[in-house]
Structure formats: C-alpha cells, structure tokens
Amino acid sequence: MTRVCIFGLGFVGLPLALSFAMRGCQVTGVDVDKSLVEDLNNGITHHLESYGDKSIQEILRDELASGRFQATLDCTKALRECNNIVVTVGIPVEDGRHDLSPVTSVCRSISQGLKPGDLVIIRSTVIPGTTRSVILPILEESGLKAGQDFFLAYSSERIAEGKAFYEFENMPAAVSGINDISTERAHELISIVTKAPITRGSQMEVVEAAKVMENVSRDVDIAMSQEFARFARALGIDIFEVIKVANTHQRVNLLTPGPGVGGYCLPNALYYLLPKAQEMGVELPLLTTARQINDSVPALVANLALRNLTVPPRQAVLAVLGIAMKDYSNDDRISPARDVIEHLLQAGCTVKAFDPAVPSRYPFKVDSLEDAVKGAHGILVLARQNGIDYQNLALLRESLVGPNPFIVDTKNIYSRPEVESYGLKLETL
Ligand SMILES: NC(=O)c1ccc[n+]([C@@H]2O[C@H](COP(=O)([O-])OP(=O)(O)OC[C@H]3O[C@@H](n4cnc5c(N)ncnc54)[C@H](O)[C@@H]3O)[C@@H](O)[C@H]2O)c1
C-alpha cells in the first residue's frame, strides 16, 4: 500500500490528501493548526468541494471510517510511517513582502524525520529557485543527500478552489526533480491521482517559474479587462458583452473584470518575483502596473456606491452580497470584497454583508439576505454565492430606502431593463 504524508491541510492539502485516500493510499495529513486537526478527525470541514455526487464532508467521513485518512499534529510519527511526503504549506505575503517561514519550518520538521528512500514533493507555489536553494539545504540537514539518499521534486499545484477533486484528476500537471530518479518517483506518485498528462520539466526552476507565470498572466489579463471596463463604461457599452463577443475569436480568451482580484494565488504571485528580480537587476513594469490596477479596483467599486448616496456616508447603510474572494468559494483570504467593505467603513457607512458560504465572523456580517438589505440605501454585489437570491428584485426593492435605491453589480448578474423596471438604479463596472 502506498503511504502518503501531506503537510498542510488547507484548500489544497485536504482535498489532495483525500484524493490519495480515495484511490487506496494510506494518508496522514499533518497540520500545525490544532483546531483544524480536531475538526478534520471529527469529519468537519467548511470547504465547498465535491467529487461526483459526494461532498467533501461525505468523502472526509468515508475516508476517516475506512481508516485510510487521519489528520495529526504529530509530524514525527507521521514521517516514521510513510515514505512519500507532499508539502502544500503556503508562502504568505504581507504588505508586499513574502514570508518563507511556514515552508522553511515545515521542511525543518521533515528534515528531522527524513529516512533513506523518502520522496519529498513540494507543491506549494514558491519563489522560483526555492526548492533548490532553500528547501534542499534544509532537508540535507538530516545528513541524507538529495537525489541519492532521498528524492526531491517540485510539482506545481494548479487547482482552483471549488474544483479541486476534479482538477487534481484532470488538470495536466508538471513535475521536475533534483535528478531523473526524483522526477520519476514524483511522477509515479502524482499519477495515482492525476490522469491527465504530466509534463516533466528539465529543471525544478522551470516548473516553479511556470507556476508563478501562470498566476501572473491571469493577474495581468484581469487588469487589462478592468482597464478596458473603464473605457467601455465611458463609451456607454457593456464590458461583459464586449468580452463575450471578443471571446468568439478562436485565439482570444479574455478574463472578466470584477471587484478586484483575490485569493492566495494571483495577488501574491508578483511578490514572489519582485525580490528575485530586484536582486538580479530585472525590472517588471508591466506586471507591477497590472497589480496596481487590480489593487485600485476595490476603491473604485466603493466609490460607485458612495457617489449614489443621497445622505452623508455616516448616515448611509449599504448591503453587501458576497464576501468570498471569488464566486462560489468559502475562502475570504485576500478578498477584494473585504477591501471594498473596508473603504465603505472608512467613509463612515454602516455595512451589512451576507455570505452564507464564508465561515469567518465579522462585526458587519449578517445572517440573511433580508437582514442585509432591510433599510439599506444601496446594494453592492461582490461575489456570486449559492444561497443568495439575487433575482428577488421585489424583496430588494421593498427593503431599500431613500430616493435613489441602487445596485452596484460587479458580477454581471442583472439585466438593466429589469432592475430599472423595479425602480432601482443599476451601476456596473
Ligand atoms: N488555494 C488554492 O486554490 C491554490 C491553488 C493552487 C496552488 N495553491 C498553493 O498551494 C499552497 C497552499 O495553499 P492553500 O490555499 O491550501 O493554503 P491554506 O492556508 O489553506 O493551507 C495551508 C495549511 O498549512 C498549514 N501549515 C502552516 N505551517 C505548517 C507547518 N509548519 N506544518 C504543517 N502545516 C502547516 C496551515 O495551518 C494551513 O492549514 C500555497 O502555496 C498556494 O499558493 C493554492
């Protein structure tokens, strides 16, 4: 039986661990978050993933019952019992500066329990060069030599939250090891879950850089659409329709604008490149500008609401629908919706935000659509979410107050004639 140990049981690590378990592997998930480990061992997760007709909650309970999955804080015991180690711990970015410490700390723990013959695969998104120049020396503190006594590879993680099980299986993957045998060992392990082609990169740095470039390219594409949205708006045409028409071109695939760019992956990508680029004397003006454009969008969205107020902001109540960092997600880390809310709060408004998928607690969060919209002067739609009845325009109209009830729609949910037929004003990007 293949034994796998997954370090980090977050949005990537948990569904990945369960994907191995579902295919018959014996999987131990290691995390430093005590309450998360307890919840998982009790069959509790807030993630919104599914595979076939089973939710991640059902899969988790099934795999706990089968004995093929367990979560633990005990890294030493986990390492003693397995020889395939996968790291999915992230590199957070704060104020534009990345923090390698979660990755270095997990690698130090692994180094203490590393055994001859072990395989270590890094699946975290990293600063290109990290696996060789940072992780390898830490793992070799074990006294074992990489590529000889143990095997080391980098394989990028490309899943989107909400589609994790499907994309682990069907998204083409890429892998590269410190030497051929490491690449082959990693390829073999990944093939248990991934049925799509797995490209072997010639160097780990290539696969690491490709992953960051994938993320940056989406950030740049969205910035371009955001900028074009301003042009379309001034011209009096609908940016979403423009993009729909442009995308009928077979070699064009434009991304849509929204309230900003959120999540762990895209906004962080530039900051994985900048320090290295500065060190090497390389400038990245396009990528830097794209990030600035995307960073500026939440303030613009907040202003779309503020300029429609007929009362001073301090007397205004605004309803926000959707707090998640993207549609149909429970993840509100680096969420543009939260940035929009922050701008509204700073302007002095009262905000009532509803998002049934996001478990985080905030003083501005309410428990129902009715609570959010009742007595509000306007509504901002910042993420699509199951469980929000956006189309209940009768409810929205009767709940809003003031002479200029309005909806700021960043998600292209509403048709203008319909919204206006209810006496509501529609603001779009
Ligand atoms: N979230 C995504 O959709 C996605 C997609 C592709 C790639 N990635 C990349 O995958 C990595 C993980 O992202 P995520 O969204 O799952 O992050 P996450 O924050 O949801 O999960 C990381 C987990 O690692 C745990 N952790 C931190 N330090 C640890 C340690 N020393 N030992 C064990 N566990 C530790 C944390 O407690 C947390 O549960 C990141 O590099 C991210 O960029 C994420």
The ligand as a MOL file (V3000), in Angstrom:
LIG
                    3D

  0  0  0     0  0            999 V3000
M  V30 BEGIN CTAB
M  V30 COUNTS 44 48 0 0 0
M  V30 BEGIN ATOM
M  V30 1 N -5.8990 27.7270 -2.6760 0
M  V30 2 C -5.7370 27.4450 -3.9710 0
M  V30 3 O -6.7030 27.4450 -4.7600 0
M  V30 4 C -4.3840 27.0970 -4.5220 0
M  V30 5 C -4.3020 26.6870 -5.8490 0
M  V30 6 C -3.0640 26.3560 -6.3770 0
M  V30 7 C -1.9320 26.4720 -5.5620 0
M  V30 8 N -2.0420 26.9070 -4.2780 0 CHG=1
M  V30 9 C -0.8320 26.9840 -3.4610 0
M  V30 10 O -0.8770 25.8780 -2.5690 0
M  V30 11 C -0.2960 26.2520 -1.3040 0
M  V30 12 C -1.3170 26.0420 -0.2050 0
M  V30 13 O -2.4110 26.9080 -0.4020 0
M  V30 14 P -3.7430 26.7360 0.4480 0
M  V30 15 O -4.7420 27.6500 -0.1550 0
M  V30 16 O -4.0630 25.2910 0.6160 0 CHG=-1
M  V30 17 O -3.2610 27.3260 1.8590 0
M  V30 18 P -4.0070 27.1670 3.2480 0
M  V30 19 O -3.6100 28.3450 4.0640 0
M  V30 20 O -5.4480 26.8840 3.0350 0
M  V30 21 O -3.3600 25.8480 3.8600 0
M  V30 22 C -2.0700 25.7890 4.3670 0
M  V30 23 C -2.1180 24.9250 5.6170 0
M  V30 24 O -0.7560 24.7230 6.0350 0
M  V30 25 C -0.7780 24.6970 7.4470 0
M  V30 26 N 0.5970 24.8960 7.9330 0
M  V30 27 C 1.2780 26.0450 8.0990 0
M  V30 28 N 2.5170 25.7770 8.5950 0
M  V30 29 C 2.6130 24.4350 8.7240 0
M  V30 30 C 3.6170 23.5490 9.1760 0
M  V30 31 N 4.8040 24.0100 9.5990 0
M  V30 32 N 3.3610 22.2140 9.1980 0
M  V30 33 C 2.1580 21.7420 8.7710 0
M  V30 34 N 1.1570 22.5370 8.3390 0
M  V30 35 C 1.3810 23.8650 8.3140 0
M  V30 36 C -1.7500 25.7890 7.8220 0
M  V30 37 O -2.2080 25.6200 9.1520 0
M  V30 38 C -2.8530 25.5670 6.7810 0
M  V30 39 O -3.8560 24.6870 7.2490 0
M  V30 40 C 0.1410 27.7060 -1.4680 0
M  V30 41 O 1.4820 27.7230 -1.8630 0
M  V30 42 C -0.7280 28.2200 -2.5770 0
M  V30 43 O -0.1240 29.2930 -3.2600 0
M  V30 44 C -3.2520 27.1990 -3.7370 0
M  V30 END ATOM
M  V30 BEGIN BOND
M  V30 1 1 1 2
M  V30 2 2 2 3
M  V30 3 1 2 4
M  V30 4 1 4 5
M  V30 5 2 4 44
M  V30 6 2 5 6
M  V30 7 1 6 7
M  V30 8 2 7 8
M  V30 9 1 8 9
M  V30 10 1 8 44
M  V30 11 1 9 10
M  V30 12 1 9 42
M  V30 13 1 10 11
M  V30 14 1 11 12
M  V30 15 1 11 40
M  V30 16 1 12 13
M  V30 17 1 13 14
M  V30 18 2 14 15
M  V30 19 1 14 16
M  V30 20 1 14 17
M  V30 21 1 17 18
M  V30 22 2 18 19
M  V30 23 1 18 20
M  V30 24 1 18 21
M  V30 25 1 21 22
M  V30 26 1 22 23
M  V30 27 1 23 24
M  V30 28 1 23 38
M  V30 29 1 24 25
M  V30 30 1 25 26
M  V30 31 1 25 36
M  V30 32 1 26 27
M  V30 33 1 26 35
M  V30 34 2 27 28
M  V30 35 1 28 29
M  V30 36 1 29 30
M  V30 37 2 29 35
M  V30 38 1 30 31
M  V30 39 2 30 32
M  V30 40 1 32 33
M  V30 41 2 33 34
M  V30 42 1 34 35
M  V30 43 1 36 37
M  V30 44 1 36 38
M  V30 45 1 38 39
M  V30 46 1 40 41
M  V30 47 1 40 42
M  V30 48 1 42 43
M  V30 END BOND
M  V30 END CTAB
M  END
